[in-house]
Every structure is written in structure tokens, then in C-alpha cells.
Amino acid sequence: MSLFKTKEWWRTRCGANETFDRHSLLAVPLFGKEKRDILVVGSHDGYLRMYKPSSQWVDETKSPTSYKSTDLMIETRLDDCIVDLKAGRFVS
């Protein structure tokens, strides 16, 4: 017996031969007053991607809308591997 019911909300595929671990994904509210959840994905190959999922539940019995190319906000390749992701307010 489970206390929680889970459903697939959104999905995408990141790189064909990239490697990831449990520190490679971060969900964080960003960008101004309306703060939508942003998914940040970093790979051991140095790719950093930020997604703003636009998936909406139309009906509880139906599946969500699928991935759109506009969901990917930024994709960049860094010179080194990404081993951890963090977010926060930086103050001096």
C-alpha cells in the first residue's frame, strides 16, 4: 500500500552517451516574482542545461502535454565535468 500517487509530468532525453548521477539534477524556483520551477541538469561531460517545462495537466485521467523545444532555456558546454548543482541567494 502506498501513501502517494505519482504520475509522469514531463520528460526529455539529454545527450546520447552522457553520464549523470544523483547530483546532476536540481529543481529550483527562479526568475522574478512569478518564480516557476526550473530544472537544471549537469552532466559529467560538462553540459549544463536549464529547462522551463511547459507541460500542463489537461485532465487527471489523461497524460500530460509533451516536451516542446521552447522548454530548453539554455544549453552550454563547460570545459570541465559538472559534479554537483546548487542554487541560492548570494549576498556579501
Beta strands, then each sheet from edge to edge (+ up, - down):
strand 1: 25-30
strand 2: 36-42
strand 3: 47-51
strand 4: 72-77
sheet 1: 1+ 2- 3+ 4-
end
